[in-house]
Amino acid sequence: MIRARVIHVLLPGWRDLEGALQGRKGNSPGDPLLLRWAQSLGHLHRTRHINPARSTEIDCRRIQLVELMATWAEMHLKLSNAIAPQVGQKIDALADAYVHGEMLMLSGNATEHQIHAGWSRTAQLMTEWADYVALVEYGQPLPPWPVKPAAPPTTAPPSASEDLQ
């Protein structure tokens, strides 16, 4: 008897994307295509930093990869035309932020504030990716970004001396 095996195609989590951007994932046979393409976007962003003269060529290739990811998402995840392009756009933005953080650390002349800001941007995009995955896979609505801090209390809490009376 032959049994059909159902394979659920899921978006990679942020840790897998980080691994692809570091070159640890996405380079072995059988790795998901999105991780392979994410790794390629990371390489393209690094090459753009190292060789700015090739920016036009690199940007064309990045656009092709982003469109390829959108087509993949439409076909395999059955996403609408409004949501599918975000897959590639989000991964490209994440790759850009990650490589920017790397370049700041490696430059030797970036301030601590610049390095912190670069990695904070990467962390924000990773969080947004996790929220996007929750939307696509579970239908969980996206939180508003940036998240607004809670309003300060309208009344002052009672002081300790008032509590004793």
Helices and strands as residue ranges (DSSP letters): H 14-22, H 33-50, G 52-54, H 55-76, H 84-107, H 112-138, H 160-164
